[in-house]
Amino acid sequence: MTSAYEAPDRQFAEMVHRVDAESERQTKRLEHASAEELKSVVRDRSESNIARGTALLVLMCPRDPEWDDLLLELFDDPDQDLWRMAITSARLSDPRIRTKLLSLLDDPDDQNWSEAAIWLARSKEESLLTRFVDWLERGDEGHRNVAVECLNVLKTPAAQAALQGYWESGQGNDDVRLEVAGALLGMGDHRGRNLLETVAQRAEGVSSVVAATLIYLAEPGDGLSHMRKILDDGDLKARQMLVGQIRNFTHLPHAFTADGLSEARVWVQTQLENPDAMRN
């Protein structure tokens, strides 16, 4: 019998509320600021990380002509979250940025090298294929996970062949094989589909949420059906994780309260009843 739903840790919910409130305050403060004023806030290390990050986001729309120069400054900023945010709007064709990202592949900070790898993959840096395959086959868990994402982002025949070969070899622990199966499914290759279905149907823990989400990203209708089952019949951990995951897709006003479960159910059902609203 499914246990009663409980909201996640109250302290975490309060922290998220404080961050959201401060982000809203900074957005109102900066929404009409000039580009020069916004850049001044970004460069001012005495400002809070939320203020600097908000200024960056406002500056992205419309994109400032000096954006790439500002990004190069942020690579050396103590708050490394700033360049990782700014890179989403950079011209990766800029050789200075490409060179910097390549140098970060050996950075000791896991967030830095992984973010650099992913954005190089998004810029179709096919010269890194050998490195990604090496990470997949011989790297630690973190490098294997990033390798799967990078090969999935590249989506070249060689990248797909590397994932297929890894799958067929039987390598990797359960978590890695789940990610490989999801990447292959996203490329239209169903050889790992049975694993994704089996894990999603268990409706237990983080792995079931990962499996349902990977199916959803490739085949929305089937993924949503698995999500509905988890929300209805899953264990507490799976339901909490899925409510948090759905919050990444849409706004759930009460995601961190007991009402988050019902809001997530409404979103899933609405998506199922409106195929045009599903992810493409």
N, C-alpha and C positions, 0 to 999 in steps of 0.2 A: 504493500500500500504506500502511495506517495506521501511523504511527510509534509507537514504544513510549511508554507513558504516563509522564509525569514529574510529580512533585508540584510545587505552586507554590513560590515562593521560601521557603527555609527560615526566613529571618529573619521573614517575615510570619507563618508558622506559629507560630514561637516567641512572637511578640507576641500573637497570638490566644490562645495557651495561657496566657500570663501574665495577660491580661485576664480570661479565663474563670476562672482560679484565684482571682484577687482578687475577682471577683464572687461566687464561691461562698463565699469567706471572709467577705465582708461580709453575705451573705444569712444565714449561720449566726449572725453577730454580732447581726443586727438582727431576726431572725424573731420573737422574743418581746418586742421593745421595745414600749412603750406608744406611743399616737399622739403624745403630747407629746414623748417622747424622739425619735421619728422626725422630727417637725417641727423639733426642735432640731438634728438632724444635717443636715437639708436646708438650714437657714438658716446653718449654720456654714461659712463660706467657707475655714476652715483645714482642713476635711475634704477628702479626695480626691474627684474628680468621680465615681469609681465608688461610693464610700460614699454620697455625696449622691444619686446616681441610684438606688442600691439602696433607700435609705430611701424615696424617692418611690414606687418600685414596690410596696414592702410597704404603704405608706400607701394605695395605690389599692384594696387589697382587705382589708377593706371600705373603701369610699370615706369619707374623713373629711368631716364636715359643713363644715369650714372650708377645703375643698379649693380653691374658687374664689378665696378671699382669698389663700391661699398662692400660687396661680398668678399672681395679679396682682403679687405681690412678685417672683416669678421672672422676669417680663418685663424687670426692670431688673438682673438678676444678671449679673455678668461671664461666667458659664458659661451661654451661651445654649442649650446642649443641654438644660438642665433644663426650661425652659418648653416646648420642643418635645416633650419626653417627657411632661410633665404635661398638655399640651393634649388628649391622647388620652382623658382622663377628665374633661374640663371640661364644664360646662353652657354650651354656646354660645348658649343663650337669654339668658344673663346679659348685659345691655347693656354692662356695663363691659368684658367680655371681647371682645364683638363690636366695640366701638369700638377697642380696642387692636389687634385683628387687622386691622381696616380701615386703621389708621394704619401698620401694618407692610408694607402692599402696596408702598410706595415705599421700603422700607428698603434700604440699600446692600448688606446681607448677603444673598447669594443664598439661603442656607438659610432665613433668616427670612421674606423675602417669599413664597418658594415654599411654605413650610409654612403660613403664614397663609392664602394663597390656597386651598390644598387643604382646610384645615379649614373655611373659610368656604363652600366648595363643598359639603362634607359636611353643613353645616348648612342646605343648600338656599337659599343667599343668591343668589336669581335676579337680584337687582338688578345683580350683577356680570357678567351674561352679555355685555353690550356690551364690557366691559373684556377678558374672556377671548377674545372673538372678535378684538378688536384685537390682542392679544398673538399670537394664532394667525396672523393675516394680515400683521402688520407688525412683530412683535417680533423680538428676537434669538433664537438657538437655545434658550437657557435658557427664555425666556418662552414660546416656541412649545411646548416640551415640557410645561411646566407647564399651559399652556392646554389642551392635549389631555387631560391627566389631569383637570383641573377640569371640562371639558365632559363627560367620561366619567362623572365622579362625579355631576354634576347630573342627567344622564339625562332631561332634559325634552325634549319635542318640538323646542323651539327649539335646544337644545344639539345634539341629533342632526342637525338640519337644517344647523347651522353646520359640523359635521364632514363631512357629506355634500357640502355645497357646496365645501368646501376640497378634498376628494378629487376631485370631478368637475372642478375647475378645473385640476388637474395641478400645483398649487403644492407647494413643499416639497422638501427633499432626501430622499435615500433613507431616512435614519433617521426623519425626521418622518413620512414617508408610511407607514412601517412602524407607527409608534405610532398614527397615525390609523386605519389598517386594523384594528389590534387593538382600538381603542376601538369602532369600528363593529361588529366581530364580536361584542364583548361586549354590544352592543345588539340582536343578532340580524340585523344587516345584513351580508351576505356580499360586498359589492361589492369589498372589498379582500382577500378570502380567497386569491385566486390569488397575490398578492404574498407573503403570509405563507407559503403552502405552498412557493413557489419558493425563498425565502430559507432556510426551515427545512431543506429537502431538500439544500441545498448542504453543510450541516454544516461550515461554515467560519466561524471567528471569532465575535466577539460578536454580530453581527447575526443569525446563525442561532439562537443561544441565545435572543435576544430574541423572534424570530419563533415559535419552538417554545413559549416560555413564554406568549406572548400567545394562541396557539391553545389551550394547556392551560387557561388561566384561563377561556376561553369554552366550550371543548369538550374536557374532560379526556382522553377516550380518544384522540382524534386527536393532541392535544399530547404525550401520553405516548409514542405511537408515534414521533413525530419525535425526542423526547428519547432514546429507545432507539437510534435510528439514529445520532444524534450521539455517544452514548457508545461505540457500536461502531465507527463508521467516520469520525467527525469528525476534523478536524485537532487538534493539541495544544491550541491556544488555546481552541477551542470546547469540548473536553472538560473542560479546567480550569475554564472559566467555568460550565459546566453543573453540575459537581460543587458549585461554590460556590453556585449558584442553588438546587440541591436541598437544600443545607444550610439554606437559608432556610425550606424547607417542612417539614423533619424533622431529627432529630438524626442526624448522621453522625459517629460517634466518631473516625474517622480521615480526615476530609475533607481535611486538609492533608498527607497522606502518600500514598504510591503506592496504598494500600488504599482511598483515597477513591473511586476509579473503580468498583471492584467493589461497594462499599457503595451507591453511587448506582444501579448496575445492579439490585441486589436491590430497592431501593425502587421503581424504575420497574416492574419485573416484578411485584412484589407488588400495586402499584396496578392494573395491567392485569388481573391475575387476580381482583381483588376490586373490582368496579364500585362497590359500596356505600361503599368507602373513598375513592373519588375526590372531588374538590372538587365542590360543588354550584354 
